């Protein structure tokens, strides 16, 4: 059972009494997202996910521990977490905190995002799975609270989730505004029309660029400095289609309307210009297939070193 199982995660942090307050009866298998219409059949492992209510219960206990250990953060943690009744409200509040500007006040953003969440429950469901992915894969993350409060990769992706819903409702100018503000605050540039599956981790995220017609499948991990961009001046469908379970290393560039198969590893610094079959490792400039993946699902293992198995095609 992975770190995504609640008890295994909270055991070093919470007492047995605190753990007993959390209801894990609702732990269920995670269904694949239809957001990117890419399935993980080639490499999906059985994975348990904690639902929104269980994450929220744990997060509130974590917040209380922060206040006890670091009293100077009492106002910040109370306003961001403890004053709210559910995870969705805390996420919306925190993202609005980060995005607020004289041009668009925090409360306007909160009201807009709350309306979206009420109309489309899948937005918060996707954000919850993204939070789970961060805890599962980032060894620097030990609590659900951390992505919510501190991790700009999570904040940038949550912003795009809401901007995408706004884009799909025909409000392109507001979606573009959120893209622009997100770019300024988080140092990422993700088009609101880009489609992300569930369980995405943007690790660090600085310098990430994702184009308008890009599609990213379920359970992908993308590091900083990655570009999913176009090639030339072509219009229309011009950006990469990334399969499920793909790991894209820092600084990699994937350019043009090409397809990267499920469970591939794109090595850091690579420039990918052609289709990549499923379960392959590619590296270099331009990138070439150097072997089959050494891990069943690279995005889950976060293993970026190229081992002997990866050279099997040479």
Secondary structure, DSSP 8 states (H G I E B T S, - for coil): --TTSHHHHHTTTS-HHHHHTS--TT-EE-----SS----TTT----EE--HHHHHHHHHHHHHHHHHH-GGGHHHHIIIIIT-SSHHHHHHHHHHHHH-BTTB-HHHHHHHHHHHHHH-THHHHHHHHHHHHHHHH-TT--SHHHHHHH-HHHHHHHHHHHHHHHHHTT-HHHHHHHHHHHHHHHS-EE-TT-EE-SS-EESS-TT-EE-TT-EE-TT-EE-TT-EEE--TT--SS-S-EE-TT-EE-TT-EEESS-EE-TT-EE-TT-EE-S-B-TTEEEETBTTEEEEE-SSSSHHHH---S--GGGGTT-
